[in-house]
């Protein structure tokens, strides 16, 4: 996925200031682990095996980027980390 290097870079630059979490929707742990290793993902990835997280945040396309503030409010919803960085400061 072309977004992985951008998310890895954002994670490295902001570690300690912002939490980054990839969420994989309805796939097995083995498949997700293999994908993460192949893509060189450096940020943590959680499994949404039943799709509840995707439903809660109204995920309509993959990849989706959602920035959530400390108070739980959604600060950004979109498809690119670079787009998010232009609109949200941490």
Residue pairs with C-beta under 8 A, 6 or more apart in sequence:
1 39
1 63
3 63
3 80
3 81
4 39
4 40
4 41
6 80
6 81
6 82
7 20
7 22
7 41
7 43
7 81
8 40
8 41
8 42
8 43
10 20
10 81
10 85
11 20
11 42
11 43
12 42
14 20
14 90
17 90
18 90
20 43
20 44
21 43
21 44
21 45
21 46
22 36
22 41
22 43
22 44
22 45
22 46
23 45
23 46
23 47
23 48
23 53
23 54
24 32
24 35
24 45
24 46
24 47
24 48
25 48
25 51
25 53
25 54
25 59
25 62
26 48
26 49
26 50
26 51
26 54
27 47
29 47
32 45
32 47
35 41
36 45
46 53
48 54
53 59
57 64
57 66
57 74
57 77
58 77
61 79
63 79
64 77
64 78
64 79
65 76
65 77
65 78
65 79
65 80
65 81
65 83
65 84
66 74
66 76
66 77
67 74
67 75
67 76
67 84
67 88
68 74
68 75
69 75
75 88
76 84
76 87
76 88
78 84
